[in-house]
Amino acid sequence: MLTRRSLLAASAAFAALALVRLPRAYAAASASQASAFVNGFATQLIQIVNGPEPAAQKKAALGPVIDENVDVPKIARFCLGRFWSSASPAQQSEYTQIFHQVLLNSISGHLGDYKGVTYTLTSDRQQGADELVGTIITRPNSPAANVQWVVDSSTGSPKIVDVVAEGTSLRLTQRQDYASYLVHHGNDIDKLLAALQRQISGG
């Protein structure tokens, strides 16, 4: 059975980022492109999360911000893993569109859970083509969480490509979930697409 575990975890992590703010001294120092990028992304999300608009309007505003700052197609392809090459171009296109909607629904459905969150910046380091911006996220009545934002700047335009929460890569966890589902359903991409579509509709 396809679970929502990792996408819900991803929504929690991305929602936490919505209120992550760099300390003024750090932002002024502009220590790295990735840190400045994360700060800019957070500023846009803060305005949406704390705005007076109804949920539907916030969701509509969230979409363009996610598209601009998160490499959703790259994450989607990673999550499908080895099954990407066996999918037809039409299936690849449909899957990417559905994945985008599932991710957006997950994020927008949990933004309200992160009011009052605070953070401490812990690190900023290069790892191959990516840069990892480390934080400790704290929110009311919840234990602190170590979260790393994985930023890919290889194309010249930085994008978030993963979130590592307490040492667990959320895109890797999602890929394992999809692979498990497909193995138990005859490697049928159409069945995965149908399951994801039901997830969007709440079925």
SULRACOR-V475085 format. One record per residue. N is the residue number from 1. PSI is psi in whole degrees, -180 to 180 (* if undefined). D_LAST is the distance of its C-alpha to the last C-alpha in Angstrom with 1 decimal. Layout:
n:N psi:PSI d_last:D_LAST
n:N psi:PSI d_last:D_LAST
This chain:
n:1 psi:131 d_last:12.9
n:2 psi:126 d_last:12.0
n:3 psi:162 d_last:12.4
n:4 psi:7 d_last:12.1
n:5 psi:-55 d_last:15.6
n:6 psi:-32 d_last:17.7
n:7 psi:-33 d_last:15.9
n:8 psi:-38 d_last:15.9
n:9 psi:-40 d_last:19.5
n:10 psi:-41 d_last:20.1
n:11 psi:-38 d_last:18.9
n:12 psi:-43 d_last:21.2
n:13 psi:-45 d_last:24.1
n:14 psi:-37 d_last:23.8
n:15 psi:-37 d_last:23.6
n:16 psi:-40 d_last:26.6
n:17 psi:-26 d_last:28.4
n:18 psi:-27 d_last:27.9
n:19 psi:14 d_last:30.7
n:20 psi:127 d_last:32.8
n:21 psi:133 d_last:36.3
n:22 psi:143 d_last:39.3
n:23 psi:147 d_last:42.4
n:24 psi:-43 d_last:44.8
n:25 psi:-39 d_last:47.5
n:26 psi:-42 d_last:45.1
n:27 psi:-40 d_last:43.6
n:28 psi:-35 d_last:47.2
n:29 psi:-24 d_last:48.2
n:30 psi:60 d_last:45.5
n:31 psi:-31 d_last:45.5
n:32 psi:159 d_last:43.2
n:33 psi:-39 d_last:41.2
n:34 psi:-44 d_last:38.0
n:35 psi:-42 d_last:38.6
n:36 psi:-38 d_last:39.5
n:37 psi:-47 d_last:36.4
n:38 psi:-41 d_last:34.1
n:39 psi:-41 d_last:36.0
n:40 psi:-41 d_last:35.5
n:41 psi:-45 d_last:31.8
n:42 psi:-41 d_last:31.7
n:43 psi:-42 d_last:33.8
n:44 psi:-42 d_last:31.5
n:45 psi:-34 d_last:28.4
n:46 psi:-43 d_last:30.5
n:47 psi:-36 d_last:31.3
n:48 psi:-49 d_last:27.6
n:49 psi:-44 d_last:26.6
n:50 psi:2 d_last:29.6
n:51 psi:163 d_last:29.8
n:52 psi:-3 d_last:29.6
n:53 psi:154 d_last:27.1
n:54 psi:164 d_last:23.8
n:55 psi:-42 d_last:20.6
n:56 psi:-38 d_last:19.7
n:57 psi:-37 d_last:23.2
n:58 psi:-41 d_last:23.1
n:59 psi:-42 d_last:20.1
n:60 psi:-37 d_last:22.0
n:61 psi:-29 d_last:25.0
n:62 psi:-37 d_last:23.4
n:63 psi:-55 d_last:22.4
n:64 psi:-33 d_last:26.1
n:65 psi:-43 d_last:27.1
n:66 psi:-45 d_last:24.7
n:67 psi:-35 d_last:25.7
n:68 psi:-32 d_last:29.3
n:69 psi:-17 d_last:29.3
n:70 psi:131 d_last:26.7
n:71 psi:77 d_last:27.0
n:72 psi:-45 d_last:23.4
n:73 psi:-40 d_last:24.4
n:74 psi:-42 d_last:26.6
n:75 psi:-43 d_last:24.0
n:76 psi:-46 d_last:21.4
n:77 psi:-42 d_last:24.1
n:78 psi:-44 d_last:25.2
n:79 psi:-30 d_last:21.8
n:80 psi:-19 d_last:21.6
n:81 psi:-134 d_last:25.2
n:82 psi:-16 d_last:27.1
n:83 psi:-14 d_last:24.3
n:84 psi:-44 d_last:24.9
n:85 psi:-23 d_last:28.2
n:86 psi:-10 d_last:26.8
n:87 psi:145 d_last:24.2
n:88 psi:161 d_last:25.6
n:89 psi:-38 d_last:26.3
n:90 psi:-41 d_last:23.6
n:91 psi:-40 d_last:21.0
n:92 psi:-44 d_last:22.4
n:93 psi:-46 d_last:22.1
n:94 psi:-43 d_last:18.6
n:95 psi:-46 d_last:17.6
n:96 psi:-41 d_last:19.6
n:97 psi:-43 d_last:18.1
n:98 psi:-42 d_last:14.5
n:99 psi:-43 d_last:15.8
n:100 psi:-45 d_last:17.6
n:101 psi:-40 d_last:14.7
n:102 psi:-44 d_last:12.7
n:103 psi:-45 d_last:16.0
n:104 psi:-42 d_last:16.8
n:105 psi:-41 d_last:13.7
n:106 psi:-45 d_last:14.5
n:107 psi:-51 d_last:18.1
n:108 psi:-28 d_last:17.9
n:109 psi:-9 d_last:15.7
n:110 psi:6 d_last:18.4
n:111 psi:-36 d_last:21.6
n:112 psi:-15 d_last:22.6
n:113 psi:-8 d_last:22.9
n:114 psi:20 d_last:25.8
n:115 psi:136 d_last:28.4
n:116 psi:4 d_last:31.8
n:117 psi:146 d_last:31.2
n:118 psi:170 d_last:34.4
n:119 psi:163 d_last:35.4
n:120 psi:127 d_last:38.4
n:121 psi:130 d_last:39.0
n:122 psi:-29 d_last:40.2
n:123 psi:166 d_last:40.7
n:124 psi:107 d_last:40.7
n:125 psi:156 d_last:41.4
n:126 psi:141 d_last:41.3
n:127 psi:95 d_last:39.5
n:128 psi:-130 d_last:40.2
n:129 psi:-9 d_last:38.9
n:130 psi:161 d_last:36.6
n:131 psi:134 d_last:37.6
n:132 psi:119 d_last:36.1
n:133 psi:111 d_last:36.2
n:134 psi:142 d_last:36.0
n:135 psi:159 d_last:35.1
n:136 psi:119 d_last:34.8
n:137 psi:129 d_last:32.0
n:138 psi:131 d_last:32.5
n:139 psi:157 d_last:30.6
n:140 psi:135 d_last:31.4
n:141 psi:24 d_last:30.9
n:142 psi:149 d_last:29.6
n:143 psi:154 d_last:31.6
n:144 psi:149 d_last:32.8
n:145 psi:136 d_last:31.0
n:146 psi:120 d_last:32.7
n:147 psi:131 d_last:30.8
n:148 psi:132 d_last:32.2
n:149 psi:120 d_last:31.2
n:150 psi:117 d_last:31.9
n:151 psi:126 d_last:33.4
n:152 psi:116 d_last:34.4
n:153 psi:15 d_last:37.4
n:154 psi:-26 d_last:38.6
n:155 psi:-2 d_last:38.0
n:156 psi:-17 d_last:39.9
n:157 psi:107 d_last:36.9
n:158 psi:142 d_last:35.3
n:159 psi:145 d_last:31.5
n:160 psi:129 d_last:29.3
n:161 psi:-7 d_last:28.1
n:162 psi:160 d_last:27.1
n:163 psi:128 d_last:27.0
n:164 psi:107 d_last:28.6
n:165 psi:119 d_last:27.8
n:166 psi:43 d_last:30.3
n:167 psi:0 d_last:31.2
n:168 psi:121 d_last:27.8
n:169 psi:123 d_last:26.9
n:170 psi:-33 d_last:23.3
n:171 psi:-34 d_last:23.3
n:172 psi:-40 d_last:24.8
n:173 psi:-42 d_last:22.3
n:174 psi:-40 d_last:19.5
n:175 psi:-39 d_last:21.6
n:176 psi:-39 d_last:22.0
n:177 psi:-46 d_last:18.3
n:178 psi:-42 d_last:17.8
n:179 psi:-42 d_last:21.0
n:180 psi:-44 d_last:20.1
n:181 psi:-47 d_last:16.8
n:182 psi:-41 d_last:18.9
n:183 psi:-36 d_last:21.8
n:184 psi:-1 d_last:19.8
n:185 psi:40 d_last:18.4
n:186 psi:25 d_last:21.7
n:187 psi:31 d_last:21.7
n:188 psi:107 d_last:19.6
n:189 psi:-37 d_last:18.6
n:190 psi:-34 d_last:16.5
n:191 psi:-37 d_last:14.2
n:192 psi:-43 d_last:13.8
n:193 psi:-41 d_last:13.3
n:194 psi:-40 d_last:10.5
n:195 psi:-41 d_last:8.8
n:196 psi:-36 d_last:9.6
n:197 psi:-39 d_last:8.5
n:198 psi:-35 d_last:4.8
n:199 psi:-39 d_last:5.9
n:200 psi:-42 d_last:7.6
n:201 psi:-5 d_last:5.5
n:202 psi:13 d_last:3.8
n:203 psi:* d_last:0.0
